[in-house]
């Protein structure tokens, strides 16, 4: 966003699965059936300068399972505050490259229960994320975006005094694994619309597998590879209101559900 401009709105996310990976074993579980995680998040991006933006996000999350006795949960999850800085640009032939650094910090804002997976609304961990991003703009409005991130997670406190992972641990403190991610986007864009194909990879850097026939645990080693499409349409007749939406699918995972994900949002940009 340029200086003294803000883009704000709401985004809805629907994530559902009926098969998951217990470690590397893909299986289903009749005790829970299909699991659905939905969220509605407020998001805003404000331009401090033409090169520096601040970002805020806060989701309300609710979960459910179609079988068994476990009840879903709902509540406000984690507040995220971030900053994005465009520190350089260059041109090579017909291609313009821009380089960005992004940092964010997220923290829980409600006392939800983390040790209730897969129906918990979050992990109760404070997360510090650093991301580098390179954007390539080519002829015919072709845009390619590559980024990589590292996520430093804090330990969490659970409501029991002992638990078992790969060994017995007599504590209510859980050491959370840090994680890394890679993302690639490619598509076409204009002021009025955009469409891009997406690839995402996220992997814990430590942790352990779900024990056979056990519930997931917050410190599991979670690994997911996703592909999808994202699009945006700006409606001139509605004062340039922006409709965004997309779909994605988990191709491969570890200690994660094979999710089908749908998202849709409504955003509006203002210049002060």
C-alpha positions in Angstrom: 0.0 0.0 0.0 1.3 3.5 -0.8 1.8 6.1 2.0 -1.3 7.0 4.0 -3.4 4.3 2.3 -5.2 1.4 4.0 -6.7 -1.8 2.7 -9.0 -3.5 5.3 -11.7 -6.2 5.3 -12.7 -9.6 6.3 -11.7 -13.1 5.0 -13.6 -16.3 5.5 -11.7 -19.7 5.5 -13.2 -23.2 5.4 -10.9 -26.2 6.0 -12.2 -29.7 6.0 -10.8 -33.2 5.9 -11.8 -36.8 6.6 -8.4 -38.5 6.1 -5.2 -37.6 7.8 -1.6 -38.7 8.2 -0.7 -40.4 11.5 3.0 -39.9 11.1 3.4 -41.1 7.5 0.5 -43.5 7.7 -2.6 -42.1 5.8 -5.8 -43.2 7.5 -9.4 -42.3 8.5 -10.9 -42.3 11.9 -14.6 -43.2 12.4 -14.5 -41.8 15.9 -14.3 -38.2 14.6 -15.6 -38.6 11.0 -15.0 -35.3 9.1 -13.3 -32.4 10.8 -14.1 -28.8 9.8 -12.2 -25.7 10.9 -13.7 -22.3 9.9 -12.6 -18.8 10.6 -13.6 -15.2 9.9 -10.6 -12.8 10.2 -10.3 -9.0 10.2 -7.3 -8.0 8.2 -5.8 -4.5 7.5 -2.6 -3.2 5.8 -1.6 0.5 6.2 1.1 2.4 4.3 3.4 4.2 6.7 5.5 5.2 3.7 5.5 4.0 0.1 8.0 1.3 1.1 6.9 0.4 4.7 3.5 -1.1 5.6 2.1 -2.3 8.9 -0.3 -5.3 8.9 -2.8 -6.5 11.5 -5.0 -9.6 11.6 -7.4 -11.2 14.1 -9.5 -14.3 13.4 -12.5 -15.8 15.1 -12.3 -19.6 14.7 -14.8 -22.4 15.2 -14.4 -26.2 14.7 -16.6 -29.3 14.6 -16.5 -33.1 14.0 -19.3 -35.1 12.4 -18.9 -38.2 14.6 -17.9 -39.1 18.1 -18.4 -37.3 21.4 -15.9 -34.5 21.1 -17.5 -31.1 20.9 -16.1 -28.4 18.7 -14.6 -25.2 20.0 -15.0 -21.6 19.1 -13.5 -18.2 20.0 -11.1 -15.4 19.1 -7.7 -16.9 18.3 -4.3 -15.1 17.9 -3.6 -11.4 17.2 -0.9 -10.9 14.5 1.0 -7.6 14.1 3.5 -7.3 11.3 5.5 -5.0 9.1 6.6 -5.3 5.4 9.5 -3.3 3.9 10.3 -3.0 0.2 14.1 -2.4 0.6 15.2 -2.6 -3.0 14.2 -2.8 -6.7 16.1 -3.7 -9.8 15.5 -4.4 -13.5 16.9 -7.1 -15.7 15.8 -6.9 -19.3 12.1 -6.9 -19.4 11.8 -8.1 -15.8 11.4 -5.9 -12.7 12.4 -7.4 -9.4 11.4 -6.0 -6.0 12.8 -7.3 -2.7 10.8 -7.3 0.6 11.5 -8.2 4.3 8.4 -9.1 6.4 8.4 -9.6 10.2 5.4 -10.5 12.3 4.5 -11.4 15.9 1.4 -13.3 16.9 0.0 -13.9 20.4 -3.2 -15.6 21.8 -5.8 -13.1 22.9 -8.1 -15.6 24.6 -7.6 -18.5 27.0 -8.6 -21.3 24.6 -7.5 -24.9 25.2 -4.6 -25.9 22.9 -4.4 -29.5 24.1 -7.6 -30.6 22.3 -6.5 -31.4 18.8 -7.8 -31.7 16.1 -10.7 -29.5 17.5 -8.7 -26.9 19.2 -8.9 -23.4 17.6 -5.1 -22.8 18.0 -1.9 -23.8 19.7 -1.5 -21.0 22.4 2.1 -20.4 21.2 3.6 -16.9 20.7 5.2 -16.9 17.2 7.9 -14.6 15.8 8.2 -14.9 12.0 10.7 -13.6 9.6 10.1 -13.8 5.9 12.1 -12.8 2.8 10.1 -12.2 -0.5 11.2 -11.6 -4.1 8.6 -10.4 -6.7 9.3 -10.7 -10.4 7.1 -8.6 -12.7 7.4 -9.5 -16.4 5.8 -8.6 -19.7 2.0 -9.0 -20.2 1.4 -8.4 -16.5 3.0 -11.7 -15.5 3.8 -11.8 -11.8 5.9 -14.4 -9.9 6.4 -14.3 -6.1 8.8 -16.4 -4.1 9.2 -16.3 -0.4 10.6 -18.2 2.5 10.0 -17.9 6.3 11.2 -19.1 9.6 8.8 -19.3 12.6 10.1 -19.2 16.2 7.5 -20.6 18.6 7.3 -20.2 22.4 6.6 -23.1 24.8 3.0 -23.5 25.9 1.3 -24.6 29.2 -1.3 -27.3 29.1 -3.9 -28.4 31.6 -2.2 -31.6 32.8 0.9 -32.3 34.8 2.4 -35.1 32.7 2.2 -36.4 29.1 3.9 -38.9 26.8 5.5 -38.1 23.4 8.4 -40.4 22.8 9.1 -40.5 26.5 7.3 -39.7 29.7 7.4 -36.0 30.6 6.3 -34.9 34.1 5.5 -31.3 33.4 2.7 -29.0 32.1 5.2 -27.2 29.8 5.3 -28.3 26.2 8.4 -27.4 24.0 7.0 -26.4 20.7 8.8 -27.1 17.4 9.9 -24.2 15.3 8.9 -24.3 11.6 10.0 -23.1 8.1 7.9 -22.5 5.0 8.3 -21.8 1.3 5.7 -20.2 -1.0 5.6 -19.7 -4.7 2.9 -17.8 -6.7 2.6 -17.3 -10.5 -0.2 -15.5 -12.4 -1.4 -12.5 -14.2 -2.7 -9.3 -12.8 -4.2 -5.9 -13.6 -5.8 -3.2 -11.5 -9.2 -4.8 -12.0 -8.4 -8.5 -11.5 -5.7 -11.1 -10.8 -5.4 -14.9 -11.0 -2.5 -17.0 -9.8 -1.5 -20.6 -9.1 0.0 -21.2 -5.7 2.4 -23.7 -4.1 3.1 -23.8 -0.3 5.3 -26.0 1.8 5.4 -25.8 5.6 7.4 -28.1 7.9 8.2 -28.3 11.6 11.9 -28.4 12.3 11.5 -30.9 15.2 8.7 -32.7 17.0 7.3 -36.2 17.0 4.6 -38.2 15.2 1.1 -38.9 16.4 1.2 -42.1 18.4 -0.9 -45.0 16.9 -4.6 -44.4 17.5 -3.8 -41.4 19.7 -5.0 -37.8 19.5 -2.7 -35.2 17.9 -0.6 -33.2 20.3 0.5 -29.6 20.0 4.2 -30.5 19.6 3.7 -32.9 16.7 6.0 -32.7 13.7 3.6 -31.2 11.1 4.5 -31.2 7.5 2.2 -30.1 4.6 2.5 -29.5 0.8 -0.4 -27.5 -0.7 -1.3 -26.4 -4.2 -4.1 -24.1 -5.2 -5.5 -21.0 -7.0 -6.2 -17.5 -5.8 -8.0 -14.7 -7.5 -9.2 -11.1 -7.0 -11.8 -8.9 -8.7 -12.2 -5.1 -8.2 -15.8 -3.9 -8.8 -15.9 -0.4 -10.2 -19.6 0.0 -9.8 -19.2 -0.8 -6.0 -16.6 1.9 -5.4 -13.7 -0.5 -6.2 -14.7 -3.0 -3.6 -12.4 -6.0 -3.9 -13.6 -9.6 -3.9 -10.9 -12.2 -3.2 -11.2 -16.0 -3.2 -9.4 -19.2 -3.7 -9.1 -22.9 -3.2 -6.2 -25.1 -2.1 -5.6 -28.8 -1.4 -3.1 -30.7 0.8 -1.2 -33.0 -1.6 1.0 -34.6 1.0 1.4 -34.3 4.8 2.7 -35.7 8.0 0.6 -35.5 11.2 -1.9 -33.3 9.3 -5.3 -33.6 7.7 -5.6 -33.9 3.9 -7.6 -30.7 3.8 -9.7 -29.1 1.1 -9.6 -25.4 1.8 -11.8 -22.6 0.4 -11.4 -18.9 1.2 -13.3 -15.8 0.3 -13.0 -12.2 1.3 -14.2 -8.6 0.9 -11.8 -5.7 1.1 -11.8 -2.0 0.5 -8.9 0.4 0.0 -8.9 4.0 1.3 -6.5 6.9 0.7 -6.1 9.4 3.5 
